[in-house]
Amino acid sequence: MVSLCIVGIVTGFFLIHYRSQKTRVHWKVTIFQTITIIIIAVTTSLLLGSSM
């Protein structure tokens, strides 16, 4: 479980860094957008998974 968290954190860091470089937006805005996208995706996945 710890290794999964480490991989998630490292992947998230590089995703935020890559997105902020490509869009030329401050990294704080990009981290907020990325967290929002992840929350929406996880919520949708849980809702769809629980209805089956």
C-alpha positions, 0 to 999 in steps of 0.5 A, a space after each residue: 500500500 505504501 508503494 502505491 502511494 509513493 508511485 501515485 505521488 511521484 506520478 502526480 508530481 510529474 503530471 502537474 509539472 508537465 501540465 504547468 510547463 505545457 500550458 504556461 500556467 502557475 503550478 498552484 493553478 495546475 495542482 488545483 485543476 489536477 486534484 479537481 479532475 482526480 476527485 471527479 474521476 474517482 467519484 464517478 468511478 465509485 458511483 458507477 461501480 456501486 450501481 452494478 
